[in-house]
């Protein structure tokens, strides 16, 4: 029976993969649509003038709130992952996460201060439950077909990027051109469609993702023979202190900024209370990590040091890469010439129409293939999914028609963020071929190349902004520089993002995977908050030295990290003990 448990999924297939994979594909697509659609608008909404129905915040305050929001999204995955693994199962975690996010987007569409903050809180917890558990369901579905797993994840990530692309494109357009509420609201509508479709079709997953069983004697705890190292009471207390200080800091930092210090949990520590709190938390965590590493056998310890090294580099990657929804979007709005006339306007209309209609047509074709396989059994789920596509086609055609009728179309500031997803879809197969060839670089080289590409992207925008005077609030820089940023940054992402998680799974003993994934997501969360911290200083630097100087600083940091990664190659190679 065990053998049939995953083979049964291959009885009904679409493009050679189980129909269930495509139920996950569309659920994840609508979730990413809503997440990226809202994220593209958040900083624009907070910094838009009151005249434009925004909140009129200084960029420093908007970036602080944004950094805390995306940081908390990644921290919450540990909580969601724990609940799914130990208590409620993957399936309920996905449903709870999707429901919380639907409520969160709905709350943001009301646009009052309390509803925006409530919406962000619901989105943080919703993401925590949803994000880690979709891939867990795929992993179980392909348990006895490991050779098909790579293809499954590739298809799944196409769904991720298609959702991000359409979310930014359509929510961004509605938010900027029509009204912020519509942009936030559209994100919520599609999250609701994803939730209903998943709920109605969930029997397609058999027993996968139901509540976990307590009596799993063959669990990973018993399968590897390395020395046991359970958490002692004092270690759990230290972890508790780190979590408490970290979460209080990430919430307190924007709150104390926005209220000019009236709300400040750490005021008793003096004017540098915020910094003292977070440095204490990081210091304690690093000491605990070092202590725990010394408790393992030499080989395990060295492999864990290698993972920790890559996690450290990851912080810098995300802190610079995630300037996209913040400083780069602000740069697009305030410093870029986005009004196109004559032939350039016509070219944009044609390119944007192709960019919208071709991917939408391909995904609609996949939808029709899924209908053919599953309509008899899951008619209602298919009808809901079909309805969501009718709406997305309608919004897309309305948007394109609106742009075609404009004499000199203005490119929305959020539009540039769509390029990341578009370039990923176009370039991922090329990078995948590279990793499978004899020229596949080592892990350190991949990180080095990724950071150099990041530097190249930042250098483009720094060079483009070279003529902007210090203190200038507007300018008309060519769009080409931003397009190049997204091209190079996407190539950098393809070198780094997929590589990291695969090394965690290869280097870490099976029973410790959950803990090390936690460390990894902590590194990503620090990077996300770091992106906000960088962005908080953009105005100070732009006023003193010009905005170009800000981007040159990020270029230099990227180059230093790239060299550091490459120089450490022989050391890390030795620590990895032959794992490639």
Beta strands, then each sheet from edge to edge (+ up, - down):
strand 1: 13-14
strand 2: 17-18
sheet 1: 1+ 2-
end
